Amino acid sequence: MSPEKAADVNGPTAVIKSCAKMDHLATSGTLLNQKFTPDVVAGEEGLAHMADLVRSYFAMDGHHIQFNIIDRATLIEAQKNPEEYKDLIVRVAGYSDFFRNLDKPLQDEIINRTEQSFN
């Protein structure tokens, strides 16, 4: 139920508000992917923002949210040089896998997910 790439232009709060509008119980399961760069969630302030986001989503009856905390440049580098990033694990859609094990279209999908921020 994640927004289409580049459609989530109003930040992570707008994303969770939109996704929380649906009846998650009626669907028998939903998941929401979000991507942040490490600097956005760093330190006490970043951790507080993440905790507030998750708590808010669950308070609105959202059921599943998962994160990749990595920047686009690192993923592109991992795609070009998979042996140098053999331990890189990413969240895909309800599961995790080694980035190097994913086929290129799926790697591209993860690379192109919007890098959210709290600003």
Secondary structure, 3 states (H helix, E strand, C coil): CCCCCCCCCCHHHHHHHHHCCCCCCCCCCCCEEEEECCCCCCHHHHHHHHHHHHHHHHHCCCCCEEEEECCHHHHHHHHHCHHHHCCCEEECCCCEEEHHHCCHHHHHHHHCCCEECCC
